[in-house]
Amino acid sequence: MKLSNLTRAVYSIIFILISSLGHASDSKEASEGEKFDAKEMIMHHVKDAHEFHILDWNGKPISLSLPIILYDKNLTVFSSGEFHHDDSGSHIVEKNGYKYVKLHEKIYQLNAGETKLNLDDKHHPVNASTPYDFSITRNVFMMWVSVLVLLVLFIASARKYKNKDYQKSLGIAGFVEPLILFVRDEIARPMIGEKRYKRYMPYLLTVFFFIWINNIFGLIPILNGANLSGNIAFTLVLATFTFIITTFSGNKNYWKHIFWMPGVPIPMKIFLMPIELIGIFTKPISLMIRLFANITAGHIIILALMSLIFIFKSIAVAPVSVAFSLFITVIEIVVTAIQAYIFTILSALYFGMATEEEHH
């Protein structure tokens, strides 16, 4: 009997949920006689890492190792696989006369003469330094993949229009065109204005598709938490670009409303000036936190719900955990596009405010 599309979608989502906890059941904390640490498991999936831990096979982890690039007087390059999946700081890798250890996905260089990593009461290293780390982590790797996907997507679409054969077979162009028109007609034109929106379209389209693609990648279980939008450094850079473009786009009318608000008494002008000045910086900060918090929260909730199975150590909890996780996952799929839309429309709104002409 053939399954309906809805049934296939439900089965696929359930598979995603179960796969996302593939490492939880194999963790040391979940082994016999030891307590399962939900916090450690969740943070392990959410934070960045130096490798892709795909699955465990016969008790042995199968991972995709990424290059580690360190600099401290000398450049040191080696594979993250040389740490043998150890994140406790106990395994030492010797390269170029230096000794390196990895603790909680942070790499330390042991001081001269040291043979192991010593920690203080707060679990901080006391006999090691932190070299400059330019390693290709899984978030950086997925960022490159997303850029490659976008290049292929748009180059293929542009070729269709250049060859004037898009009317015969749209293909990729048929998928991309409605989204481009949506960003233009529903975001750029209303927020910025008919005369000025074109100059901002490249940035708005880049931000929209870049965030959306990376949000989708963050939902794929085999990528094991390679969630770029859930990294605050990533959202900080995007928000900084929006801040820079807004600041340099500001016209005379924009700065007048910040430093000397027209149409109000002088005492009120003085009162409003610091508030408006602070608002210049709070807008990009809100952009940064909104995207980071919404994407990260969804993953944490799903993992927390699935952790209930291991916390209560009962299969009876599984139907409830899977059902609620399924509901949150469906919301997460919708949120991937919504958050890209919100970041784009707010950026366009700020550009429109900066370039708005004075009304008489």
C-alpha positions in Angstrom: 0.0 0.0 0.0 1.4 3.4 -1.0 2.0 5.9 1.8 0.5 9.4 1.4 2.8 12.4 1.3 1.7 13.4 4.8 2.5 10.0 6.2 5.9 10.0 4.6 6.6 13.5 6.0 5.6 12.4 9.5 7.8 9.3 9.3 10.7 11.4 8.0 10.4 13.9 10.9 10.2 11.1 13.5 13.4 9.7 11.9 15.0 13.1 12.2 14.1 13.3 15.9 15.4 9.8 16.7 18.6 10.4 14.7 19.3 13.6 16.5 19.8 11.7 19.7 22.1 9.1 18.2 25.0 10.2 20.4 23.0 10.5 23.6 22.5 6.8 24.1 26.2 6.1 23.5 27.6 8.8 25.8 29.5 7.8 28.9 27.0 9.6 31.1 24.2 7.4 29.8 26.1 4.1 30.4 25.1 1.7 33.1 25.5 2.8 36.7 26.0 6.5 35.6 23.6 9.3 35.5 22.6 10.8 32.2 23.6 14.4 31.9 21.0 16.2 29.7 22.8 19.5 29.9 26.1 18.1 28.6 24.3 16.2 25.8 22.4 19.3 24.7 25.4 21.6 24.8 27.4 19.0 22.9 24.9 19.2 20.0 24.3 22.9 20.0 27.9 24.3 20.3 30.5 24.3 17.5 33.0 21.5 17.2 36.2 20.5 15.3 34.6 17.4 13.7 31.4 15.9 12.5 30.5 12.9 14.7 28.2 11.0 12.4 27.4 7.8 14.4 28.9 5.0 16.6 29.5 1.6 15.0 30.4 -1.4 17.2 31.4 1.0 20.0 33.7 3.0 17.7 32.8 6.6 16.6 32.6 7.4 12.9 33.5 11.0 12.3 34.5 13.4 9.6 37.7 15.1 10.8 38.3 18.8 10.0 41.7 20.6 9.8 43.0 22.3 12.9 45.0 25.4 12.2 46.9 27.0 15.2 49.4 29.8 15.4 51.7 30.7 18.3 55.1 31.8 16.9 54.8 29.0 14.4 51.9 27.8 12.2 50.7 24.3 13.1 48.3 22.3 11.0 46.9 18.8 11.7 43.7 16.8 11.6 41.2 16.9 14.4 41.1 13.1 14.2 44.5 13.0 16.0 42.7 13.8 19.2 40.9 10.5 18.8 37.5 12.1 19.7 38.8 13.1 23.1 37.3 16.3 24.5 38.3 15.9 28.1 41.9 17.3 27.8 43.6 13.9 28.5 44.9 13.1 25.0 48.0 15.0 24.0 48.9 15.7 20.4 52.6 16.7 19.8 53.3 18.9 16.7 56.3 21.1 15.9 57.6 20.6 19.4 54.4 21.8 21.1 51.8 19.7 23.0 48.2 20.4 22.4 45.0 19.2 24.2 41.3 19.7 23.5 39.0 20.5 26.4 35.3 21.3 25.7 36.1 21.9 22.0 38.7 24.5 22.9 42.4 23.8 22.1 45.1 24.6 24.6 48.9 24.5 24.3 50.7 23.0 27.3 53.5 25.0 28.9 57.0 23.7 28.4 57.8 20.6 30.4 54.1 19.8 31.2 52.9 16.3 30.5 49.2 16.7 31.3 46.5 19.4 31.6 45.9 20.6 35.2 42.6 22.3 36.1 41.7 24.6 39.0 38.5 24.4 41.1 36.5 26.1 38.4 37.7 23.6 35.8 39.9 26.1 34.1 43.4 25.1 32.8 46.3 26.5 34.9 49.3 25.2 33.0 48.4 25.9 29.4 47.9 28.8 27.0 45.5 29.4 24.2 47.0 29.7 20.7 45.4 31.6 17.9 42.8 29.2 16.5 42.0 29.5 12.8 40.6 25.9 12.6 37.9 24.9 10.1 35.1 24.0 12.5 31.9 22.4 11.4 30.1 25.8 11.4 32.8 27.3 9.2 32.7 24.2 6.9 28.9 24.4 6.6 29.1 28.2 5.9 31.3 27.3 2.9 28.9 24.6 1.8 26.0 27.1 2.0 27.9 29.6 -0.1 28.6 26.9 -2.7 24.9 25.9 -2.8 23.8 29.5 -3.2 26.4 30.1 -6.0 25.2 27.0 -7.9 21.6 28.0 -7.3 21.9 31.5 -8.6 24.4 30.9 -11.4 22.1 28.1 -12.8 19.1 30.5 -12.5 20.9 33.4 -14.2 22.0 31.1 -17.0 18.3 30.2 -17.7 17.4 33.9 -18.1 20.6 34.7 -20.1 19.8 32.0 -22.6 16.2 33.1 -22.7 15.0 29.5 -22.3 13.3 30.0 -19.0 9.8 30.0 -20.6 10.4 26.4 -21.8 11.7 24.9 -18.6 12.1 27.0 -15.5 13.7 24.3 -13.3 15.8 26.0 -10.5 14.8 29.4 -11.9 11.2 28.6 -11.2 12.0 28.0 -7.6 14.2 31.1 -7.1 12.2 33.7 -9.1 9.1 33.8 -6.8 11.4 34.2 -3.8 13.3 37.0 -5.4 10.1 38.8 -6.4 8.8 38.3 -2.8 11.9 40.0 -1.3 11.6 42.8 -3.9 7.8 43.5 -3.8 7.0 42.6 -0.2 10.1 43.7 1.6 12.4 46.1 -0.3 9.8 48.3 -2.1 7.5 48.9 0.9 10.2 49.4 3.5 12.8 51.4 1.5 10.8 53.1 -1.3 10.4 52.8 -5.0 13.3 55.2 -5.8 16.0 53.7 -3.5 15.3 50.0 -3.1 17.4 48.7 -6.0 20.8 49.5 -4.5 19.9 47.4 -1.4 18.5 44.4 -3.2 21.8 42.5 -3.5 22.4 42.6 0.3 18.8 41.8 1.1 18.7 38.8 -1.2 22.0 37.5 0.1 20.9 37.8 3.7 17.6 36.2 3.1 18.8 33.1 1.2 22.0 32.8 3.3 20.1 32.7 6.6 17.4 30.4 5.2 19.8 27.9 3.7 21.9 27.7 6.9 18.7 27.3 9.1 17.7 24.3 6.9 21.2 22.8 7.3 20.8 23.1 11.0 17.8 20.7 11.0 19.7 17.9 9.2 20.6 15.2 11.8 23.7 13.9 10.1 25.3 17.3 10.4 25.1 16.9 14.1 24.3 20.4 15.2 26.2 22.3 12.5 23.8 25.2 13.1 25.4 28.3 11.9 22.5 30.6 12.7 22.6 29.4 16.3 26.1 30.8 16.6 26.1 34.3 18.0 29.3 35.2 16.2 27.6 34.6 12.9 24.5 36.7 13.8 26.9 39.4 15.1 28.6 39.7 11.7 25.3 39.9 9.8 23.9 42.5 12.2 27.2 44.5 11.9 26.8 44.6 8.1 23.3 45.9 8.5 24.5 48.5 11.0 27.3 49.7 8.7 25.0 50.0 5.7 22.4 51.8 7.7 25.0 54.2 9.2 26.6 55.1 5.9 23.2 55.4 4.1 21.9 57.9 6.6 20.9 61.2 5.0 20.6 64.6 6.6 17.0 64.0 7.7 18.0 60.7 9.4 20.8 62.3 11.5 18.6 65.3 12.3 16.0 63.0 13.8 18.7 61.5 16.0 20.6 64.5 17.2 18.0 67.3 17.0 14.5 65.9 16.7 12.4 68.4 14.6 8.9 69.5 15.8 9.5 69.2 19.5 10.5 71.7 22.2 14.2 72.3 22.8 14.2 70.6 26.3 12.6 67.5 24.7 15.2 67.6 21.9 18.0 67.4 24.5 16.2 64.6 26.3 15.5 62.5 23.1 19.0 62.8 21.7 20.8 60.2 23.9 17.8 57.9 23.6 17.9 58.0 19.8 21.7 57.7 19.8 21.4 54.5 21.9 18.8 53.3 19.5 21.3 53.3 16.7 23.2 50.4 18.5 20.2 48.6 20.0 18.7 47.9 16.6 21.5 45.7 15.3 21.9 44.1 18.8 18.2 43.1 18.7 18.8 41.7 15.2 21.7 39.6 16.4 20.0 38.3 19.5 16.6 37.6 17.9 18.1 35.3 15.2 20.5 33.5 17.6 18.0 33.0 20.4 15.1 31.7 18.2 17.2 29.2 16.3 19.1 28.0 19.4 16.0 27.7 21.5 14.2 25.4 19.1 17.1 22.9 19.1 17.4 23.0 22.9 13.7 22.4 23.3 13.7 19.4 21.0 16.8 17.8 22.6 15.4 18.5 26.1 12.1 16.7 25.2 13.9 13.7 23.8 16.2 13.6 26.9 13.2 12.8 29.0 13.4 9.2 27.7 16.9 8.8 29.2 16.2 10.8 32.3 13.2 8.7 33.3 14.8 5.6 31.9 11.4 4.4 30.6 10.2 3.6 27.1 6.7 4.7 28.3 7.9 8.3 28.1 8.9 7.9 24.4 5.5 8.5 22.8 5.0 11.7 24.7 8.6 13.0 24.0 8.4 12.1 20.3 4.9 13.6 19.9 5.9 17.0 21.5 9.3 16.9 19.7 7.5 16.3 16.4 5.3 19.3 17.0 8.3 21.5 17.8 10.2 20.2 14.8 7.3 21.2 12.5 7.5 24.7 14.0 11.3 24.7 13.5 10.8 24.0 9.8 8.5 27.0 9.5 10.8 29.1 11.7 13.8 28.6 9.3 12.0 30.8 6.7 10.4 33.1 9.2 13.6 34.1 10.9 15.3 34.8 7.5 12.2 36.9 6.6 12.3 38.9 9.9 16.0 39.6 9.7 15.6 40.8 6.0 12.5 42.9 6.6 14.0 44.6 9.7 17.2 45.4 7.8 15.2 46.9 5.0 13.2 48.9 7.5 16.4 50.4 9.0 17.6 51.2 5.4 14.3 52.9 4.7 14.5 55.0 7.9 18.0 56.0 7.1 17.2 57.2 3.6 13.7 58.6 4.1 13.4 62.1 2.7 12.1 65.0 4.9 8.3 65.6 4.7 7.0 69.2 4.6 
